């Protein structure tokens, strides 16, 4: 059995696409995935947003990061995967605005107490979020964005997916990523993305 570590920012659509693919494939191969939170807001906190859209994204990143930190403090690391599954569907597929009311519904579905929604506006969770993000950077060995994936302790940035692969394509990608991620001499392979993922609502 192989062990994957997946570091994600909940607002990142590329991470969401990769996470859904990885969760399905790892389950089919009897491999395990440990989920970890990182933060684009923390990664970019010394930069000026290039647009109002980016400013909103980073603000949502920080607020949802606080939510995850509060959930971890209350119920432990095992809550990350289930909370991410529910939240990601509402945020990325349904386009729901992350208001306190919507997040409360998400928490109910994830089996968590609704009062955790208050954490989104509580900056006392920022130190924990910054520490969680720092662990992602230390795992990678340099500054990197979302997602970061580890395979049996070896970490890399990505995979950056513009959609959620299925069927034979998903299986082939899983084999390819595993081969590249576990080949010590391999360092990097990159091509321009085809744009942000657009998930069907």
Legacy VTK file of the C-alpha trace (Angstrom):
# vtk DataFile Version 3.0
C-alpha trace
ASCII
DATASET POLYDATA
POINTS 201 float
0.000 0.000 0.000
1.278 3.448 -0.931
0.724 6.627 1.062
-0.162 9.961 -0.504
-0.068 13.328 1.241
-2.168 16.009 -0.430
-1.783 19.664 0.550
-4.543 21.922 -0.759
-6.086 25.336 -0.463
-9.874 24.868 -0.452
-10.430 27.713 -2.950
-8.002 26.310 -5.548
-9.925 24.717 -8.456
-6.837 22.883 -9.723
-6.372 21.260 -6.325
-10.049 20.309 -6.206
-9.824 18.575 -9.596
-6.682 16.726 -8.539
-8.141 15.747 -5.180
-11.243 14.131 -6.669
-9.142 12.170 -9.127
-6.634 11.130 -6.441
-9.289 10.093 -3.927
-10.983 7.825 -6.452
-7.799 6.293 -7.807
-6.134 5.760 -4.440
-9.260 4.018 -3.172
-9.249 1.715 -6.190
-5.601 0.791 -5.598
-5.888 0.304 -1.819
-3.593 3.284 -1.313
-4.157 5.909 1.388
-4.442 9.698 1.194
-3.719 12.014 4.107
-5.261 15.452 3.572
-3.518 18.644 4.677
-4.450 22.327 4.454
-2.178 24.965 2.944
-3.013 28.608 2.191
-2.734 30.759 -0.908
-3.547 33.731 1.333
-0.475 33.042 3.468
1.669 32.239 0.422
0.809 35.615 -1.111
0.374 37.781 1.981
3.326 40.004 1.022
1.990 40.573 -2.490
-0.601 43.033 -3.759
-3.533 41.279 -5.509
-3.531 41.757 -9.271
-7.315 42.173 -9.394
-10.411 42.426 -7.237
-11.157 38.811 -8.104
-7.781 37.707 -6.769
-8.288 39.813 -3.641
-11.609 38.048 -3.025
-10.015 34.657 -3.652
-7.273 35.287 -1.124
-9.784 36.589 1.407
-11.911 33.467 0.978
-8.766 31.354 1.199
-7.935 32.836 4.589
-11.486 32.564 5.926
-11.861 28.924 4.863
-8.382 28.156 6.150
-9.479 29.414 9.565
-12.527 27.149 9.326
-10.359 24.104 8.710
-8.027 25.035 11.566
-10.999 25.311 13.928
-12.372 21.970 12.737
-8.998 20.306 13.279
-8.678 21.811 16.755
-12.178 20.600 17.650
-12.322 17.172 16.004
-8.821 16.287 14.789
-7.059 15.846 11.445
-9.484 13.122 10.339
-12.141 15.773 9.707
-10.185 17.387 6.853
-11.151 14.939 4.108
-14.877 14.875 4.802
-15.114 18.643 5.263
-13.178 19.251 2.052
-15.425 16.866 0.099
-18.610 18.653 1.126
-17.219 22.179 0.991
-15.526 21.642 -2.358
-18.718 20.412 -3.979
-20.681 23.413 -2.741
-17.943 25.908 -3.612
-16.543 24.569 -6.895
-19.537 22.794 -8.464
-22.443 24.815 -7.139
-20.667 28.166 -6.962
-22.045 28.833 -3.487
-20.845 31.933 -1.685
-19.163 30.951 1.559
-21.508 32.816 3.904
-21.977 31.752 7.511
-25.347 30.214 6.606
-23.928 28.148 3.740
-20.918 27.055 5.766
-23.229 26.009 8.599
-25.074 23.749 6.141
-21.740 22.341 4.980
-20.711 21.623 8.557
-23.966 19.776 9.239
-23.461 17.608 6.164
-19.871 16.919 7.213
-21.019 15.921 10.714
-19.399 18.899 12.425
-20.847 21.484 14.849
-22.292 24.561 13.151
-20.626 26.965 15.577
-17.363 26.305 13.749
-18.636 28.674 11.045
-17.765 31.544 13.399
-14.086 30.713 12.927
-14.074 32.241 9.438
-13.993 35.725 10.970
-11.763 34.844 13.921
-8.137 35.823 13.316
-7.026 33.855 16.377
-6.791 30.877 13.982
-4.295 32.648 11.720
-1.199 31.382 13.524
-2.377 27.783 13.149
-3.109 28.374 9.462
0.325 29.908 8.931
1.941 26.918 10.653
-0.060 24.478 8.518
1.009 26.310 5.374
4.635 26.298 6.499
4.506 22.519 6.870
3.450 22.264 3.226
6.422 24.367 2.133
8.824 22.375 4.262
7.484 19.141 2.786
8.056 20.476 -0.734
11.446 21.971 0.115
10.709 25.369 -1.442
7.840 27.822 -1.845
5.026 26.317 -3.870
1.346 26.746 -4.561
-1.674 24.477 -4.376
-1.704 21.512 -4.616
1.401 19.793 -3.277
1.406 16.001 -3.431
3.609 13.546 -1.576
4.098 9.920 -2.582
5.648 7.798 0.154
7.403 10.879 1.529
8.614 12.441 -1.737
6.775 15.708 -2.505
6.187 17.767 -5.639
4.033 20.682 -6.753
0.929 19.487 -8.604
-0.584 17.756 -10.352
-2.292 20.788 -11.906
-5.420 19.441 -13.604
-7.849 21.488 -15.699
-10.604 18.885 -15.245
-11.286 15.701 -13.303
-10.054 12.777 -15.419
-12.142 9.616 -15.544
-11.908 6.058 -16.817
-8.777 4.880 -18.587
-7.371 8.425 -18.628
-7.603 8.646 -14.836
-5.902 5.286 -14.362
-3.137 6.105 -16.839
-2.472 9.413 -15.105
-2.301 7.682 -11.730
0.322 5.257 -13.009
2.267 8.066 -14.666
2.244 10.305 -11.598
3.338 7.439 -9.396
6.196 6.590 -11.773
7.401 10.188 -12.037
6.920 10.912 -8.337
8.972 7.905 -7.264
11.807 8.309 -9.796
14.640 9.995 -7.861
16.290 11.650 -10.881
13.050 13.219 -12.155
12.601 16.883 -11.258
10.080 18.767 -13.393
7.710 18.576 -16.349
5.474 21.515 -17.240
3.262 22.864 -20.016
0.811 25.785 -20.153
-2.579 25.087 -18.622
-5.728 25.122 -20.725
-7.397 27.446 -18.228
-9.086 27.140 -14.882
-11.320 24.114 -14.364
-15.006 24.760 -14.952
-17.032 22.185 -13.039
-20.520 21.339 -14.213
-23.200 22.642 -11.896
LINES 1 202
201 0 1 2 3 4 5 6 7 8 9 10 11 12 13 14 15 16 17 18 19 20 21 22 23 24 25 26 27 28 29 30 31 32 33 34 35 36 37 38 39 40 41 42 43 44 45 46 47 48 49 50 51 52 53 54 55 56 57 58 59 60 61 62 63 64 65 66 67 68 69 70 71 72 73 74 75 76 77 78 79 80 81 82 83 84 85 86 87 88 89 90 91 92 93 94 95 96 97 98 99 100 101 102 103 104 105 106 107 108 109 110 111 112 113 114 115 116 117 118 119 120 121 122 123 124 125 126 127 128 129 130 131 132 133 134 135 136 137 138 139 140 141 142 143 144 145 146 147 148 149 150 151 152 153 154 155 156 157 158 159 160 161 162 163 164 165 166 167 168 169 170 171 172 173 174 175 176 177 178 179 180 181 182 183 184 185 186 187 188 189 190 191 192 193 194 195 196 197 198 199 200
